[in-house]
Amino acid sequence: GVHARGQVAHCDIAKHFPPGRFRDGLNAHLRPNPIGVLAADIVPDDFEARFSAIKRHYLYRITNTRANLALDIGRVWRVPRALDAGAMHAAAQRLLGKHDFTTFRDTECQAKSPEKT
């Protein structure tokens, strides 16, 4: 699965709150869940967190160890056997640039374009 960090969300509210007060109120309601709001901002009415993103950053973590890592379970791909870093780097180079991901799209995909950079 994908584990997100630094997510951006939006909500439409009828009453105006100063961003810091809104953030603190959300965090009060989120306790004791392991999630927190770090910042809140006022954005234009047409802002949509999912579609207004300027860029996305993905970090895939691989650990090359035989030992289980308790704090990273589910967030790191643990590979207990030897890895060929050169082959992995060569394969990763093929992902650079602009590509058409039409064949990987879900039938209900709402992205404007199948091309990604």
Secondary structure, 3 states (H helix, E strand, C coil): CCCCCCCCCCCCCCCCCCHHHHHHHHHHHHCCCCCCCCCCCCCCCCCCCCCCCCCCCCCCCEECCCCCCHHHCCCCEECCCCCCHHHHHHHHHCCCCCEECHHHCCCCCCCCCCEEC
